[in-house]
Amino acid sequence: MVRLSKLYGMFSNPFSFLAGTSEGSVLCIDIRTEKPVYTISAHDNEVSGLAMTKLVPGLLATCSADKAVKIWNTAGGKPSCVTTRAFPELAHFIVLSFCPDYPTMLQSGPFRVDSLCGTLLLTRNLEMPSTT
């Protein structure tokens, strides 16, 4: 059974939201219709984070337990992957957020306990290429 793992309201349309699933998909849902506007096969594992920025329309970031962050161009309702960055040294990602002042700066929240030195890695800044 597929379950929703993350929900994200869209800035551009008050009737739409994004839903990440336990199977790695992202669905764009318009509450006025019965079928998703689009579906992205985003990751191999559960989608744990979704983020968009008001400053770059259609720019979507996703992260997952597959240890990857992906940037998507969703403009026009036809999503395409712009870039992918894997972080194999991390346990998994739990949150994503774009910087409100710098739209291509993405803050991610991976979580890893380093058993050798006892440190806790909470955040990492990722500089992603612009989609414009």
Backbone torsions as a table, in degrees:
resi	resn	phi	psi	omega
1	MET	NA	129.0	178.5
2	VAL	-81.1	133.8	176.6
3	ARG	-124.0	152.9	177.4
4	LEU	-78.6	132.2	-178.2
5	SER	-108.3	-20.6	-177.3
6	LYS	-156.5	139.0	175.7
7	LEU	-122.3	146.5	-178.5
8	TYR	-147.2	120.1	177.2
9	GLY	-73.1	142.9	-177.2
10	MET	-95.4	137.1	-179.9
11	PHE	-68.1	-37.7	-170.4
12	SER	-78.5	-18.0	-175.9
13	ASN	-146.9	112.7	-177.7
14	PRO	-68.8	-9.0	179.4
15	PHE	-96.8	-1.7	-174.8
16	SER	-118.9	153.3	172.4
17	PHE	-149.2	162.8	176.0
18	LEU	-103.5	143.5	178.0
19	ALA	-130.0	122.6	172.9
20	GLY	-91.0	143.9	-176.6
21	THR	-113.4	167.0	178.5
22	SER	-69.1	-15.0	-180.0
23	GLU	-101.1	7.4	174.2
24	GLY	94.7	7.9	179.0
25	SER	-96.0	157.1	171.1
26	VAL	-122.2	127.2	178.9
27	LEU	-113.2	136.6	170.8
28	CYS	-98.1	118.0	-175.1
29	ILE	-111.2	129.5	170.2
30	ASP	-106.7	120.5	-173.9
31	ILE	-65.6	-11.9	179.7
32	ARG	-88.7	-6.0	-178.2
33	THR	-123.1	162.8	-178.2
34	GLU	-86.8	-29.3	-177.3
35	LYS	-108.7	153.7	176.2
36	PRO	-59.9	146.5	175.0
37	VAL	-64.3	-44.2	172.8
38	TYR	-155.6	160.6	176.3
39	THR	-129.7	133.8	177.1
40	ILE	-112.8	128.4	169.6
41	SER	-83.7	84.6	-166.4
42	ALA	-83.2	-42.2	-172.8
43	HIS	-142.2	168.1	178.0
44	ASP	-84.8	-17.2	-179.4
45	ASN	-128.9	-178.6	-178.9
46	GLU	-51.1	134.3	174.1
47	VAL	-76.7	119.5	-176.6
48	SER	-107.3	-10.0	179.2
49	GLY	-152.7	141.6	175.8
50	LEU	-134.8	140.0	177.1
51	ALA	-151.8	143.7	173.4
52	MET	-132.8	161.7	176.7
53	THR	-122.3	139.9	178.3
54	LYS	-67.8	-25.7	-172.2
55	LEU	-81.4	-19.0	177.4
56	VAL	-128.7	95.3	-177.5
57	PRO	-57.1	133.6	177.0
58	GLY	84.9	-2.2	179.6
59	LEU	-83.9	118.9	-177.9
60	LEU	-124.1	136.9	173.0
61	ALA	-116.4	139.9	175.9
62	THR	-130.4	152.5	172.6
63	CYS	-140.6	165.3	-170.8
64	SER	-155.0	169.2	172.3
65	ALA	-66.9	-9.5	175.9
66	ASP	-78.9	6.4	174.6
67	LYS	69.7	29.9	-179.6
68	ALA	-127.2	148.2	170.4
69	VAL	-113.9	131.8	178.9
70	LYS	-125.5	143.2	177.5
71	ILE	-111.4	132.1	-175.6
72	TRP	-123.6	145.8	168.8
73	ASN	-102.4	112.3	-177.7
74	THR	-105.0	8.0	-178.1
75	ALA	-57.5	138.0	178.8
76	GLY	76.5	7.0	178.4
77	GLY	74.0	14.7	178.0
78	LYS	-124.6	84.0	-174.2
79	PRO	-65.9	142.5	173.2
80	SER	-140.7	143.5	179.8
81	CYS	-75.3	126.0	179.9
82	VAL	-90.0	-44.5	179.9
83	THR	-159.1	156.9	177.1
84	THR	-132.3	139.4	175.0
85	ARG	-134.1	122.2	-179.9
86	ALA	-96.2	147.3	177.7
87	PHE	-129.5	75.0	-174.0
88	PRO	-63.6	-19.7	-178.0
89	GLU	-79.4	-9.6	-176.5
90	LEU	-97.7	153.5	178.9
91	ALA	-69.1	-52.3	176.1
92	HIS	-175.4	166.4	176.5
93	PHE	-97.8	145.4	179.8
94	ILE	-121.1	-25.4	-179.8
95	VAL	-147.4	158.8	173.5
96	LEU	-139.9	149.3	174.4
97	SER	-160.0	136.9	173.8
98	PHE	-84.5	147.0	175.5
99	CYS	-69.4	128.1	-178.2
100	PRO	-66.1	-22.5	-178.3
101	ASP	-96.3	-19.2	-176.5
102	TYR	-136.5	95.7	-166.2
103	PRO	-65.3	-13.6	177.4
104	THR	-102.8	7.1	175.2
105	MET	-93.7	119.7	-177.6
106	LEU	-112.7	126.7	176.6
107	GLN	-99.0	126.5	178.9
108	SER	-118.5	157.0	-178.9
109	GLY	-121.9	73.1	173.7
110	PRO	-75.0	158.3	179.7
111	PHE	-129.0	124.4	177.8
112	ARG	-150.4	131.5	173.0
113	VAL	-102.4	117.8	-179.7
114	ASP	-86.2	107.3	-174.4
115	SER	-68.7	-20.7	-179.5
116	LEU	-76.0	-40.8	-177.0
117	CYS	-117.6	-0.2	175.0
118	GLY	72.2	20.3	-179.7
119	THR	-91.5	155.0	178.2
120	LEU	-116.2	114.6	179.8
121	LEU	-88.8	114.3	-175.6
122	LEU	-100.6	-42.5	-176.4
123	THR	-141.0	160.3	176.1
124	ARG	-149.7	134.5	175.9
125	ASN	-86.2	131.8	179.7
126	LEU	-116.9	121.2	176.6
127	GLU	-90.3	113.6	-177.5
128	MET	-107.6	148.5	179.0
129	PRO	-67.0	149.7	179.4
130	SER	-71.8	147.4	178.6
131	THR	-96.4	2.0	-179.2
132	THR	-103.1	NA	NA
